[in-house]
Amino acid sequence: MPHFICVHDIKQKEEWDKINADLAKREAFLKAIGESKFTGKQCYSLDIKDKHFCLWHVAAEEDIKDFPAFFYENLASEAIAGIPKVWIISDQSLGLPDHGEFYEQKGATTFAFVHHQFTDGAKAHDCLEQWLSKGPEGMEKHNMAHGFWNHAYLPCAGSSASTDAFCLWELSEGKTKEDLKTYLDTYLLKADSTDNVVYLCNETSGYNFNLPTPKFPAAA
């Protein structure tokens, strides 16, 4: 029962914005999802104009190939928001939303969606092993001491296992995306093993969906 992440290349930003602002269109899409084999889990609207990531769930892995056609038919055409890549998420993930789980949204905080692109798979594996050796409490303590909270780690499965992973982070008040990238490059997946591409989740776009309940309520 896999999860998968897809990336949308936003080719016509104005049309994409119109679609997302159209409540009737969005309600029709939600209805189509409810009648389909796909379940939307999270959406990450970014601080750049040409990309958008979403996390989905489907009962059978072989059905993932049908997702782009479903999306193009029910929400936006390929000419507006193409789907050039889909990643199957490993069952070794941490922080995936439980089936049917919707987080309580409260206060304002800053989330960051990170695409880890491994440039040296062996070194990246060693970095992860070193980081995980701290144990859950050690990792959490280290993150908090530097002003970050890791809500989810989403490694890929299959052929992408040695090339890609994703994370969802929260930044405490005053921290920037550059601060998070420096932190990741220094302590977690180091710069000689991984290109840590950090995107901020755009709080004002309205296209984020089911982001976690904030860990830093003081940022409200």
C-alpha positions in Angstrom: 0.0 0.0 0.0 2.5 2.6 -1.1 2.8 6.3 -0.9 4.2 8.3 -3.7 5.4 11.9 -4.3 4.8 13.6 -7.6 6.3 16.9 -8.8 4.3 19.3 -11.0 6.2 21.5 -13.4 4.0 24.6 -13.4 4.2 25.8 -17.1 1.3 28.3 -16.9 1.4 29.9 -13.5 -1.6 32.2 -14.1 -3.8 29.4 -15.2 -2.6 27.2 -12.3 -3.5 30.0 -9.9 -6.9 30.4 -11.4 -7.6 26.7 -11.1 -6.6 26.7 -7.4 -8.7 29.8 -6.7 -11.8 28.2 -8.3 -13.7 26.6 -5.4 -16.1 24.8 -7.7 -13.2 23.3 -9.6 -11.4 22.2 -6.4 -14.6 20.7 -5.0 -15.1 18.7 -8.2 -11.5 17.5 -7.9 -12.1 16.4 -4.3 -15.2 14.5 -5.4 -13.2 12.8 -8.2 -10.5 11.8 -5.7 -13.1 10.3 -3.4 -14.3 8.2 -6.3 -10.8 7.2 -7.4 -8.1 4.8 -6.1 -6.0 7.8 -5.0 -5.9 9.5 -1.6 -4.3 12.9 -1.2 -2.1 13.1 1.9 -0.2 16.4 1.7 0.5 19.2 -0.7 3.5 21.5 -0.5 3.2 24.9 -2.2 6.6 26.3 -2.6 8.4 29.7 -2.6 9.2 29.3 -6.3 6.7 29.6 -9.2 7.5 26.6 -11.3 7.2 23.6 -9.0 4.7 22.0 -6.7 5.0 18.7 -4.8 2.2 16.4 -3.5 2.2 13.2 -1.4 -0.4 10.6 -2.3 -1.4 7.1 -1.3 -2.7 4.2 -3.5 -3.5 0.6 -2.6 -1.5 -1.0 -5.4 1.8 0.2 -6.7 1.0 -0.7 -10.3 -1.8 1.9 -10.2 0.6 4.8 -9.7 1.3 4.9 -13.4 -2.4 6.0 -13.9 -2.1 9.0 -11.7 -0.9 11.6 -14.2 -3.8 10.9 -16.5 -6.2 11.1 -13.6 -4.8 14.5 -12.6 -4.8 15.9 -16.1 -8.4 14.8 -16.7 -9.8 16.1 -13.4 -7.8 19.2 -12.4 -5.2 20.7 -14.7 -3.9 19.7 -18.2 -0.3 18.6 -18.8 0.2 22.0 -20.6 -0.5 23.8 -17.4 1.0 21.6 -14.7 2.9 18.6 -16.1 4.0 15.6 -14.0 7.5 14.7 -15.2 8.4 12.5 -12.2 6.8 10.3 -9.6 8.8 8.8 -6.7 7.6 5.7 -4.7 8.2 6.2 -1.0 9.9 3.5 1.0 8.1 1.8 3.8 11.0 2.8 6.0 9.7 6.4 6.1 9.2 8.3 9.3 6.3 10.7 9.9 3.9 9.7 7.1 0.3 10.7 7.9 -1.7 7.8 9.1 -4.6 6.7 6.9 -7.3 9.3 7.2 -5.3 11.5 9.6 -5.7 15.3 9.3 -3.5 17.5 11.4 -4.8 20.3 13.5 -3.8 23.6 11.9 -3.0 26.3 14.5 -0.9 29.4 14.5 1.5 30.5 11.9 4.8 28.8 11.4 7.4 28.1 8.7 7.6 24.7 7.1 10.3 23.6 4.6 10.0 20.8 2.1 13.4 19.4 1.2 14.5 17.3 -1.8 17.7 15.4 -1.0 19.4 14.6 -4.2 22.3 12.2 -3.5 25.5 12.9 -5.4 27.3 10.1 -3.7 25.0 7.3 -2.6 27.6 5.5 -0.5 28.6 8.7 1.4 24.9 9.6 1.9 24.2 6.2 3.4 27.1 6.7 5.8 25.9 10.1 6.8 22.4 8.7 7.5 23.9 5.8 9.5 25.9 8.3 11.6 22.9 10.5 12.1 20.6 7.7 13.1 23.1 6.4 15.6 22.1 9.3 17.8 18.8 7.6 18.4 15.4 9.4 18.4 16.0 11.4 21.5 19.4 12.5 20.4 18.3 13.5 17.0 15.3 15.5 18.4 17.5 17.2 21.0 20.1 18.2 18.3 17.4 19.5 16.0 15.7 21.5 18.7 19.0 23.0 19.9 19.5 24.4 16.4 15.9 25.7 16.0 14.5 23.0 13.7 12.0 20.1 13.9 11.9 17.2 11.5 8.2 16.2 10.9 8.9 13.6 8.3 11.7 11.7 6.5 10.6 10.2 3.2 13.2 8.0 1.5 12.4 6.7 -1.9 12.1 3.0 -2.9 13.2 1.1 -6.0 15.6 2.7 -8.5 15.3 6.0 -6.7 16.5 4.7 -3.3 20.1 5.6 -4.0 19.4 9.0 -5.6 16.5 10.7 -3.8 14.8 11.3 -0.5 12.5 14.0 0.9 11.9 15.6 4.3 9.5 18.0 5.9 10.9 20.4 8.4 9.7 23.2 10.6 11.7 26.3 11.4 11.6 28.1 14.7 11.0 31.9 14.6 13.9 33.8 13.0 15.3 30.8 11.1 15.7 30.9 7.3 15.9 28.4 4.5 19.6 29.2 4.3 20.0 28.3 7.9 18.3 24.9 7.4 20.4 24.1 4.3 23.5 24.9 6.3 22.3 22.7 9.1 21.6 19.8 6.7 24.9 20.2 4.8 26.8 20.3 8.1 25.1 17.7 10.3 22.8 15.4 8.4 23.3 14.7 4.7 26.6 16.5 4.2 27.4 18.6 1.2 29.9 16.2 -0.2 27.2 13.5 -0.4 24.0 15.3 -1.2 22.5 18.4 -2.8 19.9 19.4 -0.2 17.4 21.5 -2.1 15.3 23.5 0.4 12.0 25.0 -0.5 9.8 27.1 1.9 6.2 26.2 2.0 4.4 29.3 1.0 2.0 30.3 3.8 0.0 32.7 1.7 -0.7 30.6 -1.4 -3.5 28.5 0.1 -2.3 25.5 -1.9 -0.7 23.7 1.1 -2.7 20.8 2.3 -2.6 18.9 5.6 0.8 20.2 6.9 1.6 19.0 10.4 0.5 20.6 13.6 3.3 23.1 14.4 5.9 22.1 16.9 6.8 25.8 17.6 3.6 27.4 18.7 5.5 30.5 19.9 5.8 31.3 16.1 2.1 31.9 16.0 
